[in-house]
């Protein structure tokens, strides 16, 4: 077979490999978000998790056993660069949300209030907006609920896939994670939070010295 006749076959094989790769990523994102906007995802994630889940659905990890959060960087809803790692030294509250999600709407006012109450206590709130096809609807959501902290725009859920299995990873929308001052994952909830439950997650980590 001549080189000229083999070239189309190589091109076809490359196309098939690319399609399989795209399908694999798409399937992973779909599986991750299958419980989106419901009552929460699974409690584990595989491996030696080292975390304890309370009867309120809040999972926590003791200091010394926490996993470091993955790279969470990109552009905000306003198109500005943001890297969560820049907030190391502060306690970070990560909230995964979507403007289309009713439980997200239910908890939004609590996040807006607590973010303002703790702004001068070394606490930084950061949203991860996902599955909104345009930033416009997400920005309108923030305006409606008085949310002033930044949100990374992650319409396909790629940031959520960066969390390792066996760690406290976001598995539903909404999900909330608390990062300690070293950028490690200290607590997680996979359901919408009241102000009381949000503070129950946040205050023990703020109190750590």
One Martini backbone bead per residue (centre of mass of N, CA, C, O) as a GRO file, in nm:
protein
  209
    1UNK     BB    1   0.097   0.036   0.023
    2UNK     BB    2   0.074   0.354  -0.014
    3UNK     BB    3   0.118   0.653   0.137
    4UNK     BB    4  -0.135   0.787   0.012
    5UNK     BB    5  -0.339   0.556   0.110
    6UNK     BB    6  -0.268   0.575   0.426
    7UNK     BB    7  -0.350   0.865   0.510
    8UNK     BB    8  -0.664   0.838   0.544
    9UNK     BB    9  -0.647   0.623   0.769
   10UNK     BB   10  -0.499   0.796   0.977
   11UNK     BB   11  -0.714   1.020   0.989
   12UNK     BB   12  -0.948   0.838   1.085
   13UNK     BB   13  -0.815   0.743   1.348
   14UNK     BB   14  -0.780   1.027   1.473
   15UNK     BB   15  -1.081   1.096   1.475
   16UNK     BB   16  -1.172   0.861   1.662
   17UNK     BB   17  -0.997   0.936   1.906
   18UNK     BB   18  -1.117   1.219   1.947
   19UNK     BB   19  -1.411   1.129   1.992
   20UNK     BB   20  -1.357   0.952   2.241
   21UNK     BB   21  -1.247   1.180   2.420
   22UNK     BB   22  -1.499   1.360   2.414
   23UNK     BB   23  -1.697   1.145   2.527
   24UNK     BB   24  -1.555   1.098   2.796
   25UNK     BB   25  -1.586   1.385   2.910
   26UNK     BB   26  -1.894   1.409   2.876
   27UNK     BB   27  -1.967   1.166   3.056
   28UNK     BB   28  -1.836   1.270   3.317
   29UNK     BB   29  -2.002   1.527   3.347
   30UNK     BB   30  -2.280   1.395   3.348
   31UNK     BB   31  -2.235   1.211   3.595
   32UNK     BB   32  -2.174   1.439   3.798
   33UNK     BB   33  -2.466   1.600   3.719
   34UNK     BB   34  -2.713   1.400   3.767
   35UNK     BB   35  -2.778   1.543   4.067
   36UNK     BB   36  -2.872   1.803   3.988
   37UNK     BB   37  -3.070   1.985   4.191
   38UNK     BB   38  -3.094   1.810   4.438
   39UNK     BB   39  -3.026   1.628   4.741
   40UNK     BB   40  -2.767   1.493   4.631
   41UNK     BB   41  -2.506   1.290   4.657
   42UNK     BB   42  -2.262   1.109   4.731
   43UNK     BB   43  -2.049   1.038   5.020
   44UNK     BB   44  -1.788   0.959   4.882
   45UNK     BB   45  -1.545   0.842   4.612
   46UNK     BB   46  -1.344   0.662   4.719
   47UNK     BB   47  -1.140   0.523   4.914
   48UNK     BB   48  -0.965   0.691   5.171
   49UNK     BB   49  -1.142   0.947   5.313
   50UNK     BB   50  -1.136   1.051   5.631
   51UNK     BB   51  -1.448   1.109   5.676
   52UNK     BB   52  -1.723   1.274   5.843
   53UNK     BB   53  -2.082   1.230   5.868
   54UNK     BB   54  -2.344   1.386   5.953
   55UNK     BB   55  -2.693   1.401   6.005
   56UNK     BB   56  -2.674   1.679   5.812
   57UNK     BB   57  -2.450   1.625   5.573
   58UNK     BB   58  -2.173   1.697   5.708
   59UNK     BB   59  -1.842   1.692   5.604
   60UNK     BB   60  -1.532   1.599   5.773
   61UNK     BB   61  -1.181   1.688   5.836
   62UNK     BB   62  -0.904   1.643   5.984
   63UNK     BB   63  -0.630   1.761   6.076
   64UNK     BB   64  -0.380   1.608   5.860
   65UNK     BB   65  -0.617   1.473   5.639
   66UNK     BB   66  -0.617   1.678   5.420
   67UNK     BB   67  -0.689   1.789   5.106
   68UNK     BB   68  -0.590   1.950   4.836
   69UNK     BB   69  -0.692   2.167   4.634
   70UNK     BB   70  -0.735   2.228   4.329
   71UNK     BB   71  -0.725   2.385   4.047
   72UNK     BB   72  -0.899   2.715   4.068
   73UNK     BB   73  -0.919   2.855   3.757
   74UNK     BB   74  -1.014   3.166   3.578
   75UNK     BB   75  -1.317   3.308   3.492
   76UNK     BB   76  -1.542   3.522   3.552
   77UNK     BB   77  -1.848   3.652   3.486
   78UNK     BB   78  -1.680   3.931   3.409
   79UNK     BB   79  -1.384   3.829   3.286
   80UNK     BB   80  -1.200   3.774   3.526
   81UNK     BB   81  -0.933   3.678   3.685
   82UNK     BB   82  -0.912   3.364   3.888
   83UNK     BB   83  -0.747   3.238   4.197
   84UNK     BB   84  -0.787   3.056   4.479
   85UNK     BB   85  -0.483   3.046   4.574
   86UNK     BB   86  -0.470   3.358   4.649
   87UNK     BB   87  -0.636   3.290   4.938
   88UNK     BB   88  -0.421   3.202   5.097
   89UNK     BB   89  -0.488   3.248   5.457
   90UNK     BB   90  -0.778   3.187   5.406
   91UNK     BB   91  -1.104   3.123   5.433
   92UNK     BB   92  -1.288   2.915   5.202
   93UNK     BB   93  -1.596   2.951   5.022
   94UNK     BB   94  -1.743   2.702   4.819
   95UNK     BB   95  -1.996   2.755   4.558
   96UNK     BB   96  -2.207   2.550   4.378
   97UNK     BB   97  -2.391   2.692   4.094
   98UNK     BB   98  -2.723   2.786   3.955
   99UNK     BB   99  -2.979   2.976   3.819
  100UNK     BB  100  -3.168   2.704   3.762
  101UNK     BB  101  -3.151   2.643   4.080
  102UNK     BB  102  -3.359   2.625   4.343
  103UNK     BB  103  -3.169   2.564   4.588
  104UNK     BB  104  -2.983   2.803   4.521
  105UNK     BB  105  -3.197   3.019   4.576
  106UNK     BB  106  -3.251   2.942   4.876
  107UNK     BB  107  -2.933   2.998   4.973
  108UNK     BB  108  -2.826   3.279   4.871
  109UNK     BB  109  -2.898   3.476   5.110
  110UNK     BB  110  -2.702   3.337   5.311
  111UNK     BB  111  -2.439   3.391   5.159
  112UNK     BB  112  -2.458   3.695   5.146
  113UNK     BB  113  -2.460   3.746   5.453
  114UNK     BB  114  -2.207   3.584   5.552
  115UNK     BB  115  -1.999   3.722   5.368
  116UNK     BB  116  -2.033   3.999   5.516
  117UNK     BB  117  -1.991   3.913   5.817
  118UNK     BB  118  -1.685   3.772   5.730
  119UNK     BB  119  -1.495   3.977   5.575
  120UNK     BB  120  -1.321   4.064   5.860
  121UNK     BB  121  -1.230   3.727   5.918
  122UNK     BB  122  -1.076   3.576   5.681
  123UNK     BB  123  -1.314   3.546   5.454
  124UNK     BB  124  -1.376   3.376   5.136
  125UNK     BB  125  -1.593   3.396   4.874
  126UNK     BB  126  -1.669   3.141   4.614
  127UNK     BB  127  -1.792   3.080   4.306
  128UNK     BB  128  -1.940   2.809   4.094
  129UNK     BB  129  -2.056   2.835   3.783
  130UNK     BB  130  -2.301   2.607   3.632
  131UNK     BB  131  -2.486   2.542   3.338
  132UNK     BB  132  -2.466   2.822   3.213
  133UNK     BB  133  -2.488   2.943   2.890
  134UNK     BB  134  -2.476   3.229   3.034
  135UNK     BB  135  -2.373   3.501   3.225
  136UNK     BB  136  -2.632   3.675   3.248
  137UNK     BB  137  -2.811   3.497   3.439
  138UNK     BB  138  -2.602   3.490   3.670
  139UNK     BB  139  -2.585   3.797   3.720
  140UNK     BB  140  -2.884   3.829   3.790
  141UNK     BB  141  -2.881   3.650   4.036
  142UNK     BB  142  -2.679   3.817   4.202
  143UNK     BB  143  -2.850   4.072   4.208
  144UNK     BB  144  -3.108   3.957   4.343
  145UNK     BB  145  -2.917   3.844   4.611
  146UNK     BB  146  -2.656   4.022   4.679
  147UNK     BB  147  -2.397   3.919   4.535
  148UNK     BB  148  -2.036   4.015   4.568
  149UNK     BB  149  -1.888   3.776   4.507
  150UNK     BB  150  -1.706   3.572   4.321
  151UNK     BB  151  -1.739   3.383   4.001
  152UNK     BB  152  -1.679   3.113   3.839
  153UNK     BB  153  -1.692   3.014   3.497
  154UNK     BB  154  -1.848   2.668   3.453
  155UNK     BB  155  -2.049   2.533   3.223
  156UNK     BB  156  -1.913   2.216   3.207
  157UNK     BB  157  -1.761   2.119   3.488
  158UNK     BB  158  -1.438   2.104   3.497
  159UNK     BB  159  -1.363   2.184   3.789
  160UNK     BB  160  -1.506   1.941   3.931
  161UNK     BB  161  -1.306   1.720   3.793
  162UNK     BB  162  -1.039   1.797   3.968
  163UNK     BB  163  -1.133   1.626   4.183
  164UNK     BB  164  -1.057   1.378   4.387
  165UNK     BB  165  -1.090   1.080   4.476
  166UNK     BB  166  -1.147   1.060   4.828
  167UNK     BB  167  -1.262   1.337   4.852
  168UNK     BB  168  -1.407   1.642   4.910
  169UNK     BB  169  -1.640   1.652   4.662
  170UNK     BB  170  -1.831   1.776   4.415
  171UNK     BB  171  -2.169   1.606   4.339
  172UNK     BB  172  -2.352   1.868   4.332
  173UNK     BB  173  -2.645   2.089   4.290
  174UNK     BB  174  -2.550   2.204   4.542
  175UNK     BB  175  -2.218   2.290   4.666
  176UNK     BB  176  -2.002   2.291   4.969
  177UNK     BB  177  -1.683   2.431   5.056
  178UNK     BB  178  -1.413   2.419   5.296
  179UNK     BB  179  -1.120   2.608   5.324
  180UNK     BB  180  -0.840   2.637   5.458
  181UNK     BB  181  -0.550   2.831   5.504
  182UNK     BB  182  -0.398   2.592   5.315
  183UNK     BB  183  -0.608   2.480   5.091
  184UNK     BB  184  -0.789   2.273   5.246
  185UNK     BB  185  -1.033   2.026   5.285
  186UNK     BB  186  -1.274   2.039   5.559
  187UNK     BB  187  -1.567   2.072   5.411
  188UNK     BB  188  -1.910   1.934   5.326
  189UNK     BB  189  -2.194   1.998   5.105
  190UNK     BB  190  -2.489   1.854   4.905
  191UNK     BB  191  -2.676   2.091   5.004
  192UNK     BB  192  -2.875   2.312   5.095
  193UNK     BB  193  -2.829   2.611   5.298
  194UNK     BB  194  -2.849   2.740   5.585
  195UNK     BB  195  -2.723   2.956   5.800
  196UNK     BB  196  -2.670   2.754   6.027
  197UNK     BB  197  -2.517   2.536   5.855
  198UNK     BB  198  -2.298   2.717   5.744
  199UNK     BB  199  -2.179   2.793   6.024
  200UNK     BB  200  -2.116   2.499   6.109
  201UNK     BB  201  -1.889   2.478   5.894
  202UNK     BB  202  -1.718   2.748   5.936
  203UNK     BB  203  -1.639   2.812   6.239
  204UNK     BB  204  -1.425   2.586   6.301
  205UNK     BB  205  -1.219   2.693   6.085
  206UNK     BB  206  -1.187   2.983   6.189
  207UNK     BB  207  -1.083   2.882   6.484
  208UNK     BB  208  -0.832   2.803   6.367
  209UNK     BB  209  -0.456   2.826   6.435
   0.00000   0.00000   0.00000
